[in-house]
Every structure is written in structure tokens, then in C-alpha cells.
Amino acid sequence: MLIVRAPMYHSPGDEAAFAGWLKRIRAVNGVQTRGQNLHIQLRPGKVSTDEQREFRALFHRYGMDTSEIEELGRR
């Protein structure tokens, strides 16, 4: 499970686009919004370098903290 602060969305479509891109990352099994946080359920096993890159790109695009992404490859 990866818990991160949700980004600031600019419209409902923006939020839907973010969720769509996040769910396209193969390592993601599901996503729930809980208050100000996103709870991202990850598939079992190590997150690949390509998957980390996708997380990093998406988080960067939405101005999110990427420090948790670096830890994913070590789990």
C-alpha cells in the first residue's frame, strides 16, 4: 500500500484523467481517496523500474512529492 497526499485537481475531468493514468500503471491494483490522501493498492512483488518511472512522471506532472516512489523498488 502506498499512501500519498492527493494532488490539487483543477476540474472533475482533471481528477478523472489523473485516476485513469494512475490505474494504467501495472503495479496498481486499486485506488481510494480518503480525505486528503490517496491509498494506492499495489500488486504483490517488487515495482519495476519502468513502473517507478511512470509513477514519478505522473506525480511530477501533478506537483506531488515523489520521495515515496524511490522506496517502491526496495520493497
Secondary structure, DSSP 4 states (H G I P E B T S, - for coil): -EEEEPPPPSSHHHHHHHHHHHHHSTTEEEEEEETTEEEEEEPSSPPPHHHHHHHHHHHHHTT---HHHHHHTT-
